[in-house]
Amino acid sequence: MRTPRPTPRAPRIRARTPRAPRTRARTPRASAPAACAAALLLALAGTAAAPAAPAAAPAPAALLTAAAPARDAFDPATVQRLDAAIAAVLNKTGAPGVTVGLWIPGRGAYAKAFGVSDTRTRAPMKTDMYTRIGSVTKTFAVTAVLQLVDRGRVRLDDPVSKYVDGVPGGGNITVRQLAGMRSGLYNYTDDPKFLDALRADPHRSFTPREVLGYAFAHPPDFAPDAKWQYSNTNTVLLGLLVEKVSGQPLAGYLREHVLDPLKLSATALPSGSEFPEPHSRGYTDFSPDGAVTDATDWNPSWGWAAGAMTSDLEDLRAWVPALVGGKLLSPATQAQRLRLRPTGVPDVSYGLGIAEFDGWVGHNGELPGYETIAVGLPGNKGTLVVLVNSDIDRGGSLSGQFARAVTKIVTPAHVWGPPTPAPSGRSTP
């Protein structure tokens, strides 16, 4: 979850058959120090990223691996153009691997993996691999809040102090402002002490209250609702709200009320570094010396409700239409979610835990080693999922560059924004 780089109106859900359980949890490896995780859009992030260290060598054409053509695939000429465009971005950026899924009703489907999932073994990337989804987690967490609104347990214009104690100025900050990134609360993933602690031990566990402590050590950045500013602090507070009101741990609430109803059996909020198999290795340069390191088994607990979830291509394919179409919410509450307001970034607006990028609605995310985009075009006009096993951005967000290449070909009226040069600093979830 890097600060908004990253990192979204209404198709129908397409349910998928639950797959057999896979082996979960892998023993953490000794890894280099940690990095900040995925936030919304690179352009929205305001801190500085360390200079990019040499990334893994670009994957030669011989290593580009693709899944069998999807049923009802796009016409051969379009598939050929998509293959070439994705391969070109892969080679230009040096990203180890990428999986791209695109589904447009009446036009075609496309789901392929390119490059490698492991730079040491050169094992190919595959479309059935799990991934860490960074700030796409926010779409699940805010959906949980909005379900409680539908049940009359929470009101959007209530102060957060009604639900969570100890929030500075919490009597003047509403639930709506937290979900819409307009609270003014300092983003804990910008705090130097937090970043030092994360670098010192990327395998350590953080509690929600611990990370909030880093945020609350700073005065608010502005008065509530004065402007839009991406802050992971907001979503962590919303996670605590869900737990307080529901009486359930956030992971359990999400499983019972969001994931199981949609048969999203491959999606979970882990308590630590758990990561189902098979998954790709994830590579980052968020290390003390900027060297490329394997962040696969780093503990994302610091991201929690703001960015710690895992998922896969098929689950995100099903989630996007449910999210954008309001599958789990009343029409009135979904309308509140989709009340998109300007962010100050061209062609980007933000609702309640959801963003719009030049017509594409959903969210993106980054955290050390992984980038994700999960978005749809309103009215069931399409779903796009991009999964990259690196957050070493060159010439802009890696996932954004792949999304731009794909949308220029298939949805020229809705092209993902131009790659934005990495800012001089990083922010997380």
Sequence and secondary structure as in RCSB ss.txt:
>XXXX:A:sequence
MRTPRPTPRAPRIRARTPRAPRTRARTPRASAPAACAAALLLALAGTAAAPAAPAAAPAPAALLTAAAPARDAFD
PATVQRLDAAIAAVLNKTGAPGVTVGLWIPGRGAYAKAFGVSDTRTRAPMKTDMYTRIGSVTKTFAVTAVLQLVD
RGRVRLDDPVSKYVDGVPGGGNITVRQLAGMRSGLYNYTDDPKFLDALRADPHRSFTPREVLGYAFAHPPDFAPD
AKWQYSNTNTVLLGLLVEKVSGQPLAGYLREHVLDPLKLSATALPSGSEFPEPHSRGYTDFSPDGAVTDATDWNP
SWGWAAGAMTSDLEDLRAWVPALVGGKLLSPATQAQRLRLRPTGVPDVSYGLGIAEFDGWVGHNGELPGYETIAV
GLPGNKGTLVVLVNSDIDRGGSLSGQFARAVTKIVTPAHVWGPPTPAPSGRSTP
>XXXX:A:secstr
  SSB                                  SBGGG  SB       S    GGG       TTB  
HHHHHHHHHHHHHHHHHHT SEEEEEEEETTTEEEEEEEEBS TTT  B  TT EEE GGGHHHHHHHHHHHHHH
TTS  TTSBGGGTSTT TTGGG BHHHHHTT S    GGG HHHHHHHHH TT    HHHHHHHHHTS  SS TT
SS    HHHHHHHHHHHHHHHSS HHHHHIIIIIGGGT TT B  SSS   SSB   EE  STT   EE TT  G
GGTHHHH  EEEHHHHHHHHHHHHHTTTS HHHHHHHT  EE SSTTEEE SS EEETTEEEEEEEETTEEEEEE
EETTTTEEEEEEESB   SSS HHHHHHHHHHHHH TTS         BB    
